[in-house]
Amino acid sequence: MYIEIIIPGKLSKHLRDAFDFYLGKIKRFAKVKVTFIKLGGDLNKLSRGVILKNEAKEILSKIKGRKFVLLDLFGKQIDSLEFSKFLDMQMLEGEIVFVIGGPLGVDEQLRRLSLKRISLSKFTFTHEMVLILLLEQIFRGFKIINNEKYHY
């Protein structure tokens, strides 16, 4: 299975170890590519709406018409078991693309075009933390699918 995660910005140094840890754990189940795109602009120079539209345009250019799952504060909250079932179903498709919004959230166009919208929590997390949490849930999902114990 091929998993691509598209996210604006870059990963802060303090999260690099967790990022590498989960990518390493996932690689026995799937090939994962994390695509970092440039942020939509400087909030001191551009409006929030313009920045979100710029990011959406860049994200859509990377998606190239594929179906994608949006990690969205206003998406549906699901538990790890439901996520693993979704992941298992997507394995039949051969690939899954996840999109994480930038520091300001996501443009409404991405919400409309997404296959599914998932919220990790009612809490608001930084987009970088969402990436780490998503990687952990992908790993957990594969462990559930394969009936393996999970203790990390």
N, C-alpha and C positions, 0 to 999 in steps of 0.2 A: 504494500500500500504506500501511496505517496501523499504526504501531508505538507501543505504550504501554509505558512502564517505570514500575513502581510501587516506591517505595523509602521506608522510614521516615527521618525526620530531615530535614535540610536540607544543602545543599552548602556546604562551607567556602569562604571567599573565595579561598584559594590554588589551588583547583581550577577556579574559574570560567572562566578562559581556555581550558583544555583542553575543558571542557564546551561552551562556546560554539563552539570551533573544530570539534569533531566534529558538533555539531548542524548547523552551517552546511554541512559537507561532505555530510551525509546527506540534507539537504532536497531535493536534486535527484533522489533515488531514492524517497523515502518521506516521509510526514508523521510526525513523531515528537512524542509528548507525554510529558513526564516528570512524573509525579504524585508529589509529596512528601506523605507522610502524617505525622501526629504520632507521636512515639516512644511506646512502650507504657507509659512511666512511669519513675519515679526508682528506680534500683537500690538506693538507700539506704533506700527506703521500701517497695518491693515486691519479691517474689521474682522470680527469672529466669523461672520458669514463667508467672507472672501477666503479666509484661511481654510475653513471647512470645505468649501468648494474646490480649492486648489488641491487639498489632500484627497478628496473624493476622485478628482480627475486622475491624479497620479495612481491611486489604488486601482481604479477601473482599467487603467492602461496595463497594469500588471496582471489583472484577473483575465483579461482578454476573452470576455464572454462566458467564462466558466461560472458554475454555480458556486456560491460561497455562504458561509455561516458568519454572521456578524456577532461579535461580543459587544453587547449593548446594555447599558444601565437599565434601559426600558424593555429589554427582552424578557423571555420566559425563564424563570428560575427552575432548574432541574437538579436532581440529585446525581450522585456519581453513578449509580446503577442505570438510571435513564440515559445518562451521557454515554455510558459504555454500550448500551443497546443501539443508540444512534450511531456511534462509531463503528460498531459491528455491521450495521446496515450499509454505511458508507463504504465499507471495505469492498462490497460488491461492485461499487462504482469504480473502484481502483484508486480514487483520489478524493481528497477533501481540502478545501481552501477555507481558512479562517481569516477574518479581518478584524483587527483591533483598531479602534479610533485613536487619534492623537490626544494631546493634553486637553484640547477643547471639546472632545467628543467626536461625533460623526455627523456628516451632512445627511439630510433627510433622504436624498437620492440613494444612499447606500442602504438605508432601512427599507426602502421600497423594493430594491433589487435583490435583497438577500433571500436566500432559500429558507433560512431559519435565523432567529435572533435569540441569543442566549445571554442571560444575566448571571454572573457568578455570585452576586450578593446584592442586598439592598445598600451595602456600603459602597462608596465611591473609591476606586483604586486608581493609582496612576496607571497609565497605559503600559509602562514597563513591568509593574507588578502583575497586571493582567496577563502579560506574556508568560511570566514565571508560573502563575497559577494555572494557566491553560496547559502549559507543558506538563505540569504535575498531574492534572486531570487526564490528559491524554495517556500518560504512563499508567496511571491508576486504571483507566478504562481498559487498556490492553491486559493488565493483570487480571481484571475481572473477567474479561472475555476468555482468557486462557485458564480460568479457575486456579490462579496462583495466589499465594498469600502476599499481603502487602504490609510491610513494616519498614518505613524509612523515616 
